[in-house]
Amino acid sequence: MAGPGTTERVLRLLGLLQERPVWTGTELAGRLGVTTRSIRRDVERLRALGYPVNATQGAGGGYQLGAGRALPPLLLDDEEAIATAVSLRLAAGGTVAGASEAAVRTLAKLDQVLPARLRAEVRALHDAIVTLDGGRIEVDADALLVLARACRDTVRVEFGYTALGGAETDRRVEPYQLVATGRRWYLLAFDLDRDDWRSFRLDRMAGVRAGTWRFARREHPDAAAYVQRSVTVTSYPHQARVLVHAPAEAVRRATTPASATVEEVDAESCLLLSGSQSLHALALHIGMLGWDFEVLEPAGLREAVAVLGARFTRASVS
């Protein structure tokens, strides 16, 4: 029979196996302060308890926690249990189709097994959270899962895509990362037919299917930065570069990642990049930030600012 020290170590081993897909025996031994032989014995103890722990040899091999009916519930510490419960509460008002009902059911099950001290803390956090339904763009949960697995497994993906103007095309891509902006989900991928990087809105995809052709990862742009620039600037007919006389962090707080990209110039100024269907809408958006600014480009935006400025001046003296 395993002693208290062994039992604690086996539980720690289970927690490590749940943190990432694959661990080598040497890595696990180093984290737990034991020999690789002890790791092998502890793995056997987990298997005896019903945990399907797989072991593979060679380069890239190691220990992996499998999935299946024999897999008992996740092992969560206090912080993880609270974070899971709160995340489920937010998912109940989230953007993944079908996730709301599943989140509510899962939350109810989790609440039943939480210790009283954690249940009270989670409910207090629930009472402090409110979600707004307006503006949500739902995506297909199955498509989201296919894309997430394809990013992880580095396999090509094909799907139909409807562009902003309504044009429908078939795409073959190498998927790299999913990006959530709060209202929408995007995929950063290398478009094989266009030989360039692209970002795709998941709600505009159809028939998402992963292939079996694996690809070698390329040097790729930062996914969050690329998607932010795509949704704030490059997808619009009018694109602005404006020098704002205010610290970058202050301007970021006054904007959203979906409305502008802000780059620091120095301690007292920053470069704001934004796009719009209308130059006058751009001028109003920038003017309402509350700081002095200089339009660097386009020239049409300078003209729109002048027209609006004159209009506001006439209105103030009438």
C-alpha positions as CSV (number, residue, x, y, z in Angstrom):
1,M,0.0,0.0,0.0
2,A,1.3,3.4,-0.9
3,G,2.1,5.7,2.1
4,P,1.0,9.3,2.6
5,G,4.1,10.7,0.9
6,T,3.7,8.4,-2.1
7,T,0.0,9.3,-2.4
8,E,0.7,13.0,-2.4
9,R,3.4,12.5,-5.0
10,V,1.0,10.5,-7.2
11,L,-1.6,13.2,-7.0
12,R,1.1,15.8,-8.0
13,L,2.1,13.6,-10.9
14,L,-1.6,13.5,-12.0
15,G,-1.7,17.2,-11.8
16,L,1.4,17.6,-14.0
17,L,0.0,15.1,-16.6
18,Q,-3.1,17.3,-16.8
19,E,-1.1,20.5,-17.4
20,R,0.3,19.6,-20.8
21,P,0.1,16.9,-23.5
22,V,3.5,15.1,-23.1
23,W,6.2,14.9,-20.4
24,T,9.4,12.9,-20.5
25,G,10.2,10.7,-17.5
26,T,13.3,12.9,-16.8
27,E,11.2,16.0,-16.7
28,L,8.7,14.5,-14.3
29,A,11.4,13.1,-12.1
30,G,13.0,16.6,-11.9
31,R,9.7,18.3,-11.1
32,L,8.9,15.7,-8.3
33,G,12.4,15.2,-7.0
34,V,12.5,11.5,-7.5
35,T,14.1,9.0,-9.9
36,T,12.7,7.9,-13.3
37,R,12.2,4.5,-11.7
38,S,9.8,6.0,-9.1
39,I,8.0,7.8,-11.9
40,R,7.4,4.5,-13.7
41,R,6.0,3.0,-10.4
42,D,3.7,6.0,-9.9
43,V,2.5,5.7,-13.4
44,E,1.5,2.1,-12.8
45,R,-0.4,3.3,-9.6
46,L,-2.3,5.8,-11.7
47,R,-3.2,3.1,-14.2
48,A,-4.4,0.8,-11.4
49,L,-6.7,3.7,-10.4
50,G,-8.2,3.9,-13.8
51,Y,-6.2,6.7,-15.4
52,P,-5.1,5.8,-18.9
53,V,-1.5,7.0,-18.9
54,N,0.1,6.3,-22.3
55,A,3.9,5.9,-22.7
56,T,5.8,6.2,-26.0
57,Q,9.5,5.7,-26.8
58,G,11.9,7.6,-29.0
59,A,12.2,11.3,-30.0
60,G,9.2,13.2,-28.9
61,G,8.0,10.4,-26.7
62,G,7.1,10.4,-23.1
63,Y,4.1,10.1,-20.8
64,Q,0.7,11.3,-21.8
65,L,-2.7,11.2,-20.1
66,G,-5.2,9.6,-22.4
67,A,-8.9,10.2,-22.7
68,G,-11.8,7.8,-22.4
69,R,-14.5,6.4,-20.2
70,A,-11.9,5.2,-17.7
71,L,-10.7,8.8,-17.1
72,P,-11.8,10.0,-13.6
73,P,-12.7,13.6,-12.9
74,L,-10.0,16.3,-13.2
75,L,-7.9,17.1,-10.2
76,L,-8.3,20.8,-9.4
77,D,-6.8,22.9,-6.6
78,D,-8.7,25.7,-5.0
79,E,-7.6,28.4,-7.4
80,E,-8.3,26.2,-10.4
81,A,-11.8,25.2,-9.1
82,I,-12.7,28.8,-8.6
83,A,-11.4,29.8,-12.0
84,T,-13.2,27.0,-13.7
85,A,-16.5,27.9,-12.1
86,V,-16.2,31.6,-13.0
87,S,-15.2,30.7,-16.6
88,L,-18.3,28.5,-16.9
89,R,-20.4,31.4,-15.6
90,L,-19.0,33.6,-18.3
91,A,-19.4,30.9,-20.9
92,A,-23.1,30.8,-20.2
93,G,-23.3,34.2,-21.9
94,G,-20.5,33.5,-24.4
95,T,-20.0,33.3,-28.1
96,V,-19.8,29.6,-28.8
97,A,-23.0,28.1,-30.2
98,G,-24.5,25.6,-27.8
99,A,-22.0,26.3,-25.0
100,S,-24.4,28.3,-22.8
101,E,-26.6,25.3,-22.0
102,A,-23.6,23.0,-21.5
103,A,-21.9,25.5,-19.3
104,V,-24.9,25.8,-17.0
105,R,-25.2,22.0,-16.7
106,T,-21.4,21.7,-16.0
107,L,-21.6,24.5,-13.5
108,A,-24.4,22.8,-11.6
109,K,-22.4,19.6,-11.3
110,L,-19.2,21.4,-10.2
111,D,-21.2,23.3,-7.6
112,Q,-22.3,20.0,-6.0
113,V,-18.8,18.8,-5.3
114,L,-17.2,22.1,-4.3
115,P,-16.3,22.5,-0.6
116,A,-18.5,24.9,1.2
117,R,-15.7,27.5,1.6
118,L,-15.2,27.6,-2.2
119,R,-18.9,27.5,-3.1
120,A,-19.5,30.7,-1.1
121,E,-16.5,32.4,-2.8
122,V,-17.7,31.3,-6.3
123,R,-21.2,32.5,-5.7
124,A,-20.0,35.8,-4.5
125,L,-18.0,36.2,-7.7
126,H,-21.1,35.2,-9.7
127,D,-23.1,37.9,-8.0
128,A,-20.5,40.4,-9.1
129,I,-20.6,39.4,-12.8
130,V,-23.1,40.5,-15.3
131,T,-23.0,39.8,-19.1
132,L,-24.6,41.7,-21.9
133,D,-26.1,39.6,-24.8
134,G,-26.0,42.4,-27.4
135,G,-23.5,42.2,-30.2
136,R,-22.5,38.6,-29.7
137,I,-21.4,36.7,-32.9
138,E,-21.9,33.0,-32.3
139,V,-19.6,30.4,-33.9
140,D,-20.1,26.7,-34.4
141,A,-18.6,24.8,-31.5
142,D,-17.6,21.8,-33.6
143,A,-15.7,24.0,-36.1
144,L,-13.9,25.8,-33.2
145,L,-12.8,22.4,-31.9
146,V,-11.7,21.2,-35.3
147,L,-9.6,24.3,-35.8
148,A,-8.1,24.2,-32.3
149,R,-7.0,20.6,-32.8
150,A,-5.6,21.4,-36.3
151,C,-3.5,24.2,-34.8
152,R,-2.2,21.8,-32.1
153,D,-1.5,19.0,-34.5
154,T,-0.2,21.2,-37.4
155,V,-2.5,19.7,-40.1
156,R,-4.0,21.6,-43.0
157,V,-7.6,22.7,-43.0
158,E,-10.1,23.4,-45.7
159,F,-13.3,25.4,-45.5
160,G,-15.7,27.7,-47.5
161,Y,-15.4,31.4,-46.7
162,T,-17.7,34.3,-47.2
163,A,-15.8,37.6,-47.5
164,L,-17.1,41.0,-46.2
165,G,-18.5,41.8,-49.6
166,G,-20.3,38.5,-49.9
167,A,-17.9,36.7,-52.3
168,E,-17.7,33.0,-51.5
169,T,-14.4,31.1,-51.9
170,D,-12.8,27.8,-50.9
171,R,-9.7,28.1,-48.8
172,R,-6.8,25.7,-48.0
173,V,-4.7,26.9,-45.1
174,E,-2.1,26.0,-42.5
175,P,-3.8,27.0,-39.2
176,Y,-1.6,28.6,-36.5
177,Q,-3.6,30.2,-33.8
178,L,-7.2,31.1,-32.7
179,V,-7.8,34.7,-31.5
180,A,-10.8,35.8,-29.5
181,T,-11.6,39.5,-29.5
182,G,-14.6,39.3,-27.1
183,R,-17.3,39.5,-29.8
184,R,-15.7,37.4,-32.5
185,W,-13.3,34.5,-33.1
186,Y,-10.5,34.7,-35.7
187,L,-8.0,32.2,-37.1
188,L,-4.5,33.2,-38.1
189,A,-3.4,31.0,-40.9
190,F,-1.1,30.8,-44.0
191,D,-3.3,30.7,-47.1
192,L,-1.7,28.2,-49.4
193,D,-3.4,29.4,-52.6
194,R,-2.6,33.1,-51.9
195,D,0.9,32.3,-50.5
196,D,0.4,34.8,-47.7
197,W,-0.8,35.2,-44.1
198,R,-4.5,35.8,-43.6
199,S,-7.0,36.2,-40.7
200,F,-10.4,34.6,-41.0
201,R,-13.6,35.2,-39.0
202,L,-15.0,31.9,-37.8
203,D,-18.6,32.9,-38.2
204,R,-17.9,33.3,-41.9
205,M,-16.6,29.8,-42.3
206,A,-18.6,26.8,-43.6
207,G,-17.7,23.1,-43.9
208,V,-14.6,23.3,-41.8
209,R,-12.6,20.0,-42.2
210,A,-9.1,19.0,-41.1
211,G,-7.0,16.9,-43.4
212,T,-4.2,14.5,-42.6
213,W,-1.4,16.4,-44.3
214,R,0.9,17.7,-41.7
215,F,3.0,20.9,-42.2
216,A,6.2,22.3,-40.8
217,R,5.6,25.5,-38.9
218,R,6.8,28.7,-40.6
219,E,8.1,31.8,-39.0
220,H,4.8,33.6,-38.3
221,P,3.6,37.0,-37.2
222,D,2.2,37.6,-33.7
223,A,-1.3,36.3,-33.9
224,A,-3.0,38.9,-31.6
225,A,-1.2,41.8,-33.3
226,Y,-1.9,40.6,-36.8
227,V,-5.6,40.0,-36.1
228,Q,-5.9,43.4,-34.3
229,R,-4.4,45.2,-37.3
230,S,-6.6,43.3,-39.7
231,V,-9.8,44.2,-37.8
232,T,-8.9,47.8,-37.0
233,V,-7.1,48.9,-40.2
234,T,-6.5,46.7,-43.2
235,S,-10.0,45.5,-43.8
236,Y,-11.4,49.1,-44.3
237,P,-11.3,51.3,-47.4
238,H,-10.1,54.3,-45.3
239,Q,-7.0,53.7,-43.1
240,A,-5.6,56.4,-40.8
241,R,-2.2,57.0,-39.2
242,V,-2.5,59.6,-36.5
243,L,0.0,61.0,-34.0
244,V,-1.8,61.5,-30.7
245,H,-0.2,63.7,-28.1
246,A,-0.9,61.4,-25.1
247,P,0.9,58.4,-23.6
248,A,0.2,55.1,-25.4
249,E,-1.3,53.4,-22.3
250,A,-3.8,56.2,-21.8
251,V,-4.9,56.0,-25.4
252,R,-5.2,52.2,-25.2
253,R,-7.6,52.6,-22.2
254,A,-9.7,55.1,-24.2
255,T,-10.0,52.7,-27.2
256,T,-10.6,49.0,-27.7
257,P,-8.5,46.4,-29.5
258,A,-11.2,46.1,-32.2
259,S,-11.3,49.9,-32.9
260,A,-7.6,50.9,-33.0
261,T,-4.0,49.8,-32.8
262,V,-1.8,52.0,-30.6
263,E,2.0,52.1,-30.9
264,E,4.2,54.0,-28.4
265,V,6.4,56.8,-29.9
266,D,7.7,58.3,-26.7
267,A,6.5,58.9,-23.1
268,E,4.1,61.7,-24.2
269,S,2.9,60.6,-27.7
270,C,1.8,57.5,-29.7
271,L,0.8,56.4,-33.1
272,L,-2.8,55.4,-33.6
273,L,-3.8,53.2,-36.5
274,S,-7.5,52.8,-37.3
275,G,-9.8,52.2,-40.2
276,S,-13.4,53.0,-41.2
277,Q,-15.9,53.0,-44.0
278,S,-16.1,56.8,-43.6
279,L,-13.5,59.5,-43.3
280,H,-15.9,61.7,-41.2
281,A,-16.5,58.8,-38.9
282,L,-12.8,58.4,-38.4
283,A,-12.4,62.1,-37.7
284,L,-15.1,62.0,-35.1
285,H,-13.7,58.9,-33.5
286,I,-10.2,60.4,-33.1
287,G,-11.5,63.8,-32.1
288,M,-13.6,62.3,-29.3
289,L,-10.6,60.7,-27.6
290,G,-9.9,64.0,-26.0
291,W,-6.3,64.8,-26.9
292,D,-4.6,66.9,-29.5
293,F,-3.5,65.0,-32.6
294,E,-1.9,65.3,-36.0
295,V,-3.2,63.4,-39.1
296,L,-0.2,61.8,-40.8
297,E,-2.3,60.1,-43.5
298,P,-4.5,60.0,-45.5
299,A,-4.8,63.6,-46.8
300,G,-8.6,63.1,-47.1
301,L,-8.8,62.7,-43.3
302,R,-7.1,66.1,-42.8
303,E,-9.8,67.6,-45.0
304,A,-12.6,65.8,-43.1
305,V,-11.2,67.1,-39.8
306,A,-11.1,70.6,-41.2
307,V,-14.7,70.4,-42.5
308,L,-16.0,69.0,-39.1
309,G,-13.9,71.6,-37.2
310,A,-15.5,74.5,-39.2
311,R,-19.0,73.0,-38.7
312,F,-18.5,72.7,-34.9
313,T,-17.1,76.2,-34.8
314,R,-20.2,77.6,-36.6
315,A,-22.5,75.7,-34.3
316,S,-20.7,77.1,-31.1
317,V,-21.3,80.7,-32.1
318,S,-24.8,80.6,-33.6
